[in-house]
């Protein structure tokens, strides 16, 4: 298996960049850490604000109506606003990713959008016969419903759309062969 070479030709688009960034967003350690922080720190604070606002409104009417309405209303707004932010944050982030990718890759010629010829061998992965990613830099090979990502260190990947393969069997063969080469290279390092 060491001498096997796999060739794949892909036409990358802005949508492929968006797919990669969304995959990274949903699967990166940093995102999971941030999401846990939101669950365990941000949400309890928002619930306390919202609950104290309602409690303050219910108890405060006998004293000073203006301070009760302002204080209770402010607490409810902060708590409710935080809860809405929590619900819509992932969608807002994905919208930002889409907008940024379209801005970066949608204008003029660049090295990402266009035809890529990947050659996978025991040496590593060549992109358009010039850039080489050695296996030592590869962390994993992942298959999603729309893409194959060869994960290269933090925040970087070689992106191969599944439409680059004629059928599902070809995708599975590529995954099997690439994983075999990847595992064999790890044994030699």
C-alpha positions as a Markdown table, in Angstrom:
| # | Residue | x | y | z |
|---|---|---|---|---|
| 1 | Unk | 0.0 | 0.0 | 0.0 |
| 2 | Unk | 3.0 | 2.3 | 0.5 |
| 3 | Unk | 3.5 | 2.9 | -3.3 |
| 4 | Unk | -0.2 | 3.4 | -4.1 |
| 5 | Unk | -1.1 | 6.8 | -5.6 |
| 6 | Unk | -4.6 | 8.2 | -5.7 |
| 7 | Unk | -5.6 | 11.0 | -8.1 |
| 8 | Unk | -8.7 | 13.2 | -7.6 |
| 9 | Unk | -9.7 | 16.2 | -9.6 |
| 10 | Unk | -12.0 | 18.7 | -7.9 |
| 11 | Unk | -13.6 | 22.0 | -8.9 |
| 12 | Unk | -13.8 | 24.0 | -5.7 |
| 13 | Unk | -16.3 | 26.8 | -5.2 |
| 14 | Unk | -17.2 | 29.3 | -2.5 |
| 15 | Unk | -19.8 | 26.9 | -1.3 |
| 16 | Unk | -17.0 | 24.4 | -0.5 |
| 17 | Unk | -15.2 | 27.0 | 1.6 |
| 18 | Unk | -18.5 | 27.6 | 3.5 |
| 19 | Unk | -19.0 | 23.9 | 4.0 |
| 20 | Unk | -15.5 | 23.6 | 5.5 |
| 21 | Unk | -15.9 | 26.5 | 7.8 |
| 22 | Unk | -19.3 | 25.2 | 9.0 |
| 23 | Unk | -17.8 | 21.8 | 9.6 |
| 24 | Unk | -15.0 | 23.4 | 11.6 |
| 25 | Unk | -17.4 | 25.5 | 13.5 |
| 26 | Unk | -19.5 | 22.5 | 14.6 |
| 27 | Unk | -16.6 | 20.2 | 15.3 |
| 28 | Unk | -13.6 | 22.2 | 16.6 |
| 29 | Unk | -12.5 | 21.9 | 20.2 |
| 30 | Unk | -12.7 | 25.7 | 20.6 |
| 31 | Unk | -16.3 | 25.9 | 19.4 |
| 32 | Unk | -17.3 | 23.0 | 21.8 |
| 33 | Unk | -15.6 | 24.8 | 24.7 |
| 34 | Unk | -17.4 | 28.1 | 23.8 |
| 35 | Unk | -20.7 | 26.3 | 23.5 |
| 36 | Unk | -20.3 | 24.6 | 26.9 |
| 37 | Unk | -19.4 | 28.0 | 28.4 |
| 38 | Unk | -22.6 | 29.4 | 27.0 |
| 39 | Unk | -24.6 | 26.6 | 28.5 |
| 40 | Unk | -23.1 | 26.5 | 31.9 |
| 41 | Unk | -22.3 | 30.2 | 32.5 |
| 42 | Unk | -24.2 | 32.4 | 30.2 |
| 43 | Unk | -27.6 | 30.7 | 30.4 |
| 44 | Unk | -27.8 | 30.5 | 34.3 |
| 45 | Unk | -27.0 | 34.2 | 34.4 |
| 46 | Unk | -29.7 | 35.0 | 31.9 |
| 47 | Unk | -32.2 | 32.8 | 33.8 |
| 48 | Unk | -31.3 | 34.6 | 37.1 |
| 49 | Unk | -31.8 | 38.0 | 35.4 |
| 50 | Unk | -35.1 | 37.0 | 33.9 |
| 51 | Unk | -36.4 | 35.4 | 37.1 |
| 52 | Unk | -35.2 | 38.2 | 39.3 |
| 53 | Unk | -37.0 | 40.7 | 37.0 |
| 54 | Unk | -40.3 | 38.8 | 37.3 |
| 55 | Unk | -39.8 | 38.5 | 41.1 |
| 56 | Unk | -38.9 | 42.2 | 41.4 |
| 57 | Unk | -42.0 | 43.2 | 39.4 |
| 58 | Unk | -44.3 | 41.0 | 41.5 |
| 59 | Unk | -42.9 | 42.3 | 44.8 |
| 60 | Unk | -42.0 | 45.9 | 44.0 |
| 61 | Unk | -45.4 | 47.4 | 43.1 |
| 62 | Unk | -46.2 | 48.1 | 46.7 |
| 63 | Unk | -43.2 | 50.4 | 47.1 |
| 64 | Unk | -42.2 | 52.5 | 44.1 |
| 65 | Unk | -43.9 | 51.7 | 40.8 |
| 66 | Unk | -41.3 | 53.5 | 38.5 |
| 67 | Unk | -38.2 | 51.8 | 39.9 |
| 68 | Unk | -40.1 | 48.4 | 39.9 |
| 69 | Unk | -41.0 | 48.7 | 36.3 |
| 70 | Unk | -37.6 | 50.0 | 35.2 |
| 71 | Unk | -35.6 | 47.5 | 37.3 |
| 72 | Unk | -37.9 | 44.5 | 36.6 |
| 73 | Unk | -38.3 | 45.4 | 33.0 |
| 74 | Unk | -34.5 | 45.8 | 32.5 |
| 75 | Unk | -33.8 | 42.4 | 34.1 |
| 76 | Unk | -36.5 | 40.8 | 31.9 |
| 77 | Unk | -35.0 | 42.4 | 28.8 |
| 78 | Unk | -31.5 | 41.3 | 29.7 |
| 79 | Unk | -32.6 | 37.8 | 30.5 |
| 80 | Unk | -35.0 | 37.4 | 27.5 |
| 81 | Unk | -32.5 | 39.0 | 25.1 |
| 82 | Unk | -29.7 | 36.7 | 26.3 |
| 83 | Unk | -32.0 | 33.7 | 25.8 |
| 84 | Unk | -32.8 | 34.8 | 22.2 |
| 85 | Unk | -29.1 | 35.5 | 21.6 |
| 86 | Unk | -28.3 | 31.9 | 22.8 |
| 87 | Unk | -30.9 | 30.5 | 20.5 |
| 88 | Unk | -29.9 | 32.4 | 17.4 |
| 89 | Unk | -26.1 | 32.6 | 17.9 |
| 90 | Unk | -25.2 | 29.5 | 15.8 |
| 91 | Unk | -27.4 | 30.8 | 12.9 |
| 92 | Unk | -25.8 | 34.2 | 13.2 |
| 93 | Unk | -22.4 | 32.7 | 13.1 |
| 94 | Unk | -23.2 | 30.6 | 10.0 |
| 95 | Unk | -24.5 | 33.7 | 8.3 |
| 96 | Unk | -21.3 | 35.5 | 9.1 |
| 97 | Unk | -19.3 | 32.6 | 7.7 |
| 98 | Unk | -21.2 | 32.6 | 4.5 |
| 99 | Unk | -20.9 | 36.4 | 4.1 |
| 100 | Unk | -17.1 | 36.3 | 4.8 |
| 101 | Unk | -16.5 | 33.4 | 2.4 |
| 102 | Unk | -18.4 | 35.1 | -0.3 |
| 103 | Unk | -16.4 | 38.3 | 0.3 |
| 104 | Unk | -13.0 | 36.6 | 0.4 |
| 105 | Unk | -13.4 | 33.9 | -2.3 |
| 106 | Unk | -16.1 | 35.5 | -4.5 |
| 107 | Unk | -14.1 | 38.3 | -5.8 |
| 108 | Unk | -11.6 | 37.8 | -8.6 |
| 109 | Unk | -9.1 | 35.0 | -9.1 |
| 110 | Unk | -7.6 | 33.3 | -6.0 |
| 111 | Unk | -5.9 | 30.0 | -5.3 |
| 112 | Unk | -8.9 | 28.4 | -3.6 |
| 113 | Unk | -11.7 | 28.6 | -6.1 |
| 114 | Unk | -11.1 | 26.6 | -9.3 |
| 115 | Unk | -9.7 | 23.3 | -10.4 |
| 116 | Unk | -7.6 | 21.3 | -8.0 |
| 117 | Unk | -5.8 | 18.1 | -8.9 |
| 118 | Unk | -4.9 | 16.1 | -5.7 |
| 119 | Unk | -2.4 | 13.4 | -5.7 |
| 120 | Unk | -2.4 | 11.2 | -2.6 |
| 121 | Unk | 0.7 | 9.1 | -2.1 |
| 122 | Unk | 3.0 | 7.8 | 0.7 |
| 123 | Unk | 4.8 | 11.2 | 0.6 |
| 124 | Unk | 1.7 | 13.2 | 1.3 |
| 125 | Unk | -1.0 | 15.1 | -0.6 |
| 126 | Unk | 0.0 | 17.2 | -3.6 |
| 127 | Unk | -2.4 | 20.0 | -4.6 |
| 128 | Unk | -2.0 | 21.0 | -8.3 |
| 129 | Unk | 1.4 | 19.3 | -8.4 |
| 130 | Unk | 3.1 | 22.0 | -6.4 |
| 131 | Unk | 1.9 | 22.3 | -2.8 |
| 132 | Unk | 2.7 | 19.3 | -0.7 |
| 133 | Unk | 1.1 | 18.5 | 2.6 |
| 134 | Unk | 3.1 | 15.8 | 4.3 |
| 135 | Unk | 1.3 | 13.1 | 6.3 |
| 136 | Unk | 2.9 | 14.2 | 9.5 |
| 137 | Unk | 0.8 | 17.4 | 9.3 |
| 138 | Unk | -2.5 | 15.5 | 8.8 |
| 139 | Unk | -4.6 | 14.8 | 11.8 |
| 140 | Unk | -7.5 | 12.9 | 10.3 |
| 141 | Unk | -9.6 | 12.2 | 7.2 |
| 142 | Unk | -13.3 | 12.8 | 7.6 |
| 143 | Unk | -16.2 | 12.1 | 5.3 |
| 144 | Unk | -19.4 | 14.2 | 5.6 |
| 145 | Unk | -22.6 | 14.0 | 3.5 |
| 146 | Unk | -21.1 | 16.5 | 1.0 |
| 147 | Unk | -17.3 | 16.5 | 1.4 |
| 148 | Unk | -14.2 | 14.6 | 2.3 |
| 149 | Unk | -12.0 | 16.7 | 4.5 |
| 150 | Unk | -8.3 | 15.9 | 5.1 |
| 151 | Unk | -7.7 | 17.7 | 8.4 |
| 152 | Unk | -4.4 | 19.5 | 8.5 |
| 153 | Unk | -3.5 | 20.9 | 11.9 |
| 154 | Unk | -5.8 | 23.4 | 13.5 |
| 155 | Unk | -8.3 | 25.3 | 11.3 |
| 156 | Unk | -7.0 | 23.9 | 8.0 |
| 157 | Unk | -8.1 | 21.2 | 5.6 |
| 158 | Unk | -7.8 | 19.8 | 2.1 |
| 159 | Unk | -11.4 | 20.0 | 0.8 |
| 160 | Unk | -12.6 | 17.4 | -1.7 |
| 161 | Unk | -16.3 | 17.7 | -2.7 |
| 162 | Unk | -18.0 | 14.3 | -2.9 |
| 163 | Unk | -19.3 | 15.4 | -6.4 |
| 164 | Unk | -15.7 | 14.9 | -7.5 |
| 165 | Unk | -16.3 | 11.1 | -7.3 |
| 166 | Unk | -18.5 | 9.2 | -9.8 |
| 167 | Unk | -20.4 | 7.4 | -7.1 |
| 168 | Unk | -20.5 | 6.4 | -3.4 |
| 169 | Unk | -18.4 | 3.3 | -4.0 |
| 170 | Unk | -15.6 | 5.6 | -5.3 |
| 171 | Unk | -15.8 | 7.8 | -2.2 |
| 172 | Unk | -15.6 | 4.8 | 0.0 |
| 173 | Unk | -12.6 | 3.4 | -2.0 |
| 174 | Unk | -10.8 | 6.8 | -1.7 |
| 175 | Unk | -11.5 | 6.9 | 2.1 |
| 176 | Unk | -10.2 | 3.4 | 2.6 |
| 177 | Unk | -7.1 | 3.9 | 0.4 |
| 178 | Unk | -6.3 | 7.3 | 1.9 |
| 179 | Unk | -6.7 | 6.0 | 5.4 |
| 180 | Unk | -4.5 | 3.1 | 4.7 |
| 181 | Unk | -1.7 | 5.3 | 3.3 |
| 182 | Unk | -2.2 | 7.7 | 6.3 |
| 183 | Unk | -1.9 | 4.9 | 8.9 |
| 184 | Unk | 1.1 | 3.4 | 7.1 |
| 185 | Unk | 2.8 | 6.8 | 7.2 |
| 186 | Unk | 2.2 | 7.1 | 10.9 |
| 187 | Unk | 4.0 | 3.9 | 11.6 |
| 188 | Unk | 7.1 | 5.1 | 9.8 |
| 189 | Unk | 7.3 | 8.4 | 11.7 |
